[in-house]
Amino acid sequence: MGMRKPLIAGVTVGLAAVLATACSSSSSSSSSSSSTSTSAQGTAAAGTGSSAGLGPQAAALQALYSKAVAAGQTSVVIYGPSSGTDQQEYAAFKAAFPKITVSGVPVVGPPMDAKLAAEFSSGKHIGDIAYTGSTDMLTYGQSGWFTPYTPVTVASSSDLAPASVGPDNEFYGASTAVSGVVTNSNSSLPVPKQWSDLENSVYKGKIAMSDPTAVGIMADTFAHLALMPSGTKVEEALKTNDAQTFPVTSITGPLTAVAQGAKGVALGTMYSFYLGAKASGAPVTFTLLNADNYDTSLYDGIIKGAPDPLAAELYESWMFTPDAAKAIAAEGSFSTVNGAVAPQGLPSLSSIPLQPTIPLDQIVKADNDAVSAAKQSWGG
């Protein structure tokens, strides 16, 4: 399997509100998510946790929990693009460790950089964990903003998907999202099954995607497609077919355009975003390509100077438990733990044909090169 790609700085942080206004997963998928959340919340209220759900390191997790509570550390604050919508994870964690509350601050890219920089400048820290893509995490690590930590639940990096461990154990990949093409269920437009299909003039004026001239999901997609002879041809064809681009700060923009019928195909849409739109009643269909699908990982790192470091260690360790894998799947993504449960409606991650690999230490340069190439044809 290829390396988990980074979720770049173009993620819409107000996702829940966007999806609510834009547009159910199938009734079975919706009820699965609902029942998972309800069950977790009910267990949390009862103040009990499942040892089986915590995995073989349950005793170590409970010991860390007791240590954190004894130190008065009863909260965890997470910064990141999806941190405001990770309610499944927060509820499941609360079920196992009822005295600690997790809250997310939806922030990403330059605003997240500024927030962290301000806290390091002032010495007044609020955030405990940074949870975002490898591009930003590598930058934060180079700035000395992380306290290295190895989760007690990770016996070996081989237990996780490739490239899940950051330099010097400063951060760990916890979840992986897969994107595909989204089409309008009421449209007769043919559903593309491979990248080269998008070269067909039938799609002229009907494609929506993120702006490739800024670091974001399409720039990263093109960086990977460039590893193949046909990759540059695809990008040129999208330009020829007048694909509409949306700011990288509006990653759900293409999805919304298709949900409203303004466009026929949205590229680079994460399955979790699609589930949210479908659950809101949008007439959309998600399709994986026959090859070279895009995937992206989010990484957890404990912020140096975090006010609740023990609680943060507990949460980061918990993210690699069976309970966490189920909660991550319920929201439409995959845990990075090998063999983890798949989101309803998707096959196992190992069976999805993904884009070629770019090593973790080369991804920043590859993305910047893709942006430069895109500017030559798209302008900007």
Sequence and secondary structure as in RCSB ss.txt:
>XXXX:A:sequence
MGMRKPLIAGVTVGLAAVLATACSSSSSSSSSSSSTSTSAQGTAAAGTGSSAGLGPQAAALQALYSKAVAAGQTS
VVIYGPSSGTDQQEYAAFKAAFPKITVSGVPVVGPPMDAKLAAEFSSGKHIGDIAYTGSTDMLTYGQSGWFTPYT
PVTVASSSDLAPASVGPDNEFYGASTAVSGVVTNSNSSLPVPKQWSDLENSVYKGKIAMSDPTAVGIMADTFAHL
ALMPSGTKVEEALKTNDAQTFPVTSITGPLTAVAQGAKGVALGTMYSFYLGAKASGAPVTFTLLNADNYDTSLYD
GIIKGAPDPLAAELYESWMFTPDAAKAIAAEGSFSTVNGAVAPQGLPSLSSIPLQPTIPLDQIVKADNDAVSAAK
QSWGG
>XXXX:A:secstr
    EE  S   S HHHHHHHH    HHHHHHHHHHHHHHHHHHHHT   HHHHGGGHHHHHHHHHHHHHTT  E
EEEEESSTTS HHHHHHHHHH TT EEEEEE  SHHHHHHHHHHHHHS     EEEE HHHHHHHHHTT B    
 TT S GGGB TT B GGGS EEEEEEEEEEEEETT  S    SGGGGGSGGGTT EEEE TTSSSHHHHHHHHH
TTSTTHHHHHHHHHHTT EEE TT TTHHHHHHHTTS SEEEEEEHHHHHHHHHTT  EEEE  SS B EEEEEE
EEBTT S HHHHHHHHHHTTSHHHHHHHHHTT EESBTT    TTS  GGGS B     GGGHHHHHHHHHHHHH
HHH  
